[in-house]
Amino acid sequence: MRMRDAAATKRRILEQARRQFAQHGYTAATVKGVADAAGVSPNLITRYFGGKEGLFLAATRVEIPVSGSFDGDRSTLGARLAASIVARWSGAPGEDPLLVLQRASGERPEAAEALAAFLDANSLEPLYRYLRDSGLDDADARGRAAAIDAFVLGVSTRRRVLRRDIGDPADLQAWLAATIQRLADGR
């Protein structure tokens, strides 16, 4: 008799849900498609997550480990942020909940709202505080943080959502590093 492992099954369902939502968007992804990919019954998804909406919410819980990017001098901020960004973007396709939210934000207002709130709290505000603490006045720090945040989101949308290809990671990292640094320095 095979042992059941609910936690492992939930993880497998969430992995497949992230892939399906990232590849197909919210509307085209189906509970049956996720269940088939995870090797489970669609009823199990309903039991664990309450259906497609609950599955989507669970699959799009996002974490961005930005704290390491803010350790160090502002003169190397671009290189640190670019390395972190490209590492995330180069990960396994379809497994990034942030990408899932980005793709779903055009279809679902709550996804767009969740993405904006998440980026404000986990990207924009920590970046603003870092720039302010590095010696910039409040308005300058806020403006530069907003410019970096908008730039990175725009590049992410262009390369990951519209094209689904980030290009050569080393070239992208060098370009992001230089551009983010110019924005951080106000040049």
N, C-alpha and C positions, 0 to 999 in steps of 0.2 A: 504494500500500500504506500502511495506517494504522500509525503508530508506536505502540508500546505504552509506557505509562508506569506501571510497577508502583506507584510511590509515590503517584501521583495516583489510581490505582484503589483502593488501600488506603484513602486518605483518603475517597474517595467511599463505599466500603463502610462505614467507621466512622461517617460522618455519617448514613447511612441506618440503621445499626444503633442508634445513639443515639436517633434518632426512633422507630424501631419499639419498642425496649425501653421508652422513656419513655411512648409512647402506649398500648402494649398490655401491658406487663409482660413478665417473662422467659418465663413459660409460654406465653402466647399468641403471642409473636413467633416467627417461624420463619425458618430459614436461607433458604428459598425466597422468603419475603416480602421479606427484606432484599436478597437477590440481585436479585429483580425490580425493586425500587425503585432499586437502584444500577445496573441495566442490565448485570449480569454473570451468569455461570453460578454456581449453588450450589457447583459443584466448586471454583471459584476461592476461595470463602470457606473451604472445607475446606483447600485448599492453603495459603492465607495465615494462617489462624487456627486450623486444626485442628478446626473445627466450631463449634457454637453456644456451648459453654462458653468456648472461647478467644476467640470473637468478643465475648462478653459481657465478659470480663475486659479485653480491649483497649478496648472502648467505654466502660468505666467508670473509666478512669484519670482521676483528678480533680486539678485544681489550683485553689486559692483564693488569689488575690493579696491577702493580708491585710496585708502589711507597710505599705502606705500608710495603712491605717486606723489604725495605731498610731503614726503620726508626728503628734505634737501633744499638746496639753494634755488631760487627762482630762475637763475641762469641756465639750469638744466631741466626745468619743468617740462619743456616740449619733448625732450627725449624720453623722460620717464612716462609721461602720459601716452605718447605714441607707442611705446613698447607694450604698455598695458592694453591699449585699445587694439592693436594688431594681434596680440596674443588671444584676446577674446574673439575677435572676428575670424581668426584662423582656426578656431576650435572646430569640433565636429559640426558639420552643417545640420541645421535644424534642431540643435540641442540648446540654443541660447534663448532663454525666455524673453530677453530684451528684444531679440529679433522677432519673436512671435508677437509681442506687443506692438512693435513697429508695423509689422505687416497687417495686423488686425485693426490698427488705429484708423485706417481709411474706411473700414466696414462697420465698426462699432464705436459709437461715441464714448462708451464707458472705457473702452480700451485706450482711446486717445486721451481721455481724462486721466486714466491710471498711468499712462506713459508720461504725460506732462508732470503729474504730481511726483512720480518716482524720480524723474530727471531733476526736478527742482530740488528735492530733498537729498538726493544721492550724488548729484553731479554739480549742479549750478551753485548751490549754497556752500558745499565744502570748498569748491574752487574759489568762490568769492572770499570766504574766510581766509583761505591760504594766501591769496593775493593781498588782502588787506593786512594780514599779519606779516607779510613780507615787506611792508613799508609803503604800500600805495594808500592814497586817501580813499575814503569810503566810496565815493562816486566813481573814481577811476577803477578801483577793484571790481565794483559791480559791473561796470561797462565792459571791462576786459573779460570777466568771467562769462558774461552773456555772449560776447563775440566768440569765445572759444567753444562754449556749449552749442551755439547755433552752427558753427562751422563743423564740429564733429557730428552733430545730428544730420546735417546736410550731406556730408560725405558718406555717412552710414546709410542714409536713405538711398543715395545715388548708387552706391556700390553693393549694398547688401539687399535692398528691397527691390529697386528697379532693375538692376542687372544681375543680382545674385552671384556676383563675382568680385572679389576685392582686388584682383590683379596680383602682381608680384608683391608678396608681403614685405620684403626688404625695401623695395622702392617706395611702397606706400608708407612704411614706417619712417623713412628718411624725409619724405615730403610732409607728412603729418607733423613730425618733430619740428621741422623748420618753420612751418606755418603757425603751429601752436605757439612756438617760442616768440615769433614776431608779434602775435596777438598779445601774449603775456607781457612783452616788453613795450608794447604800444608803438611798434614800428610798422 
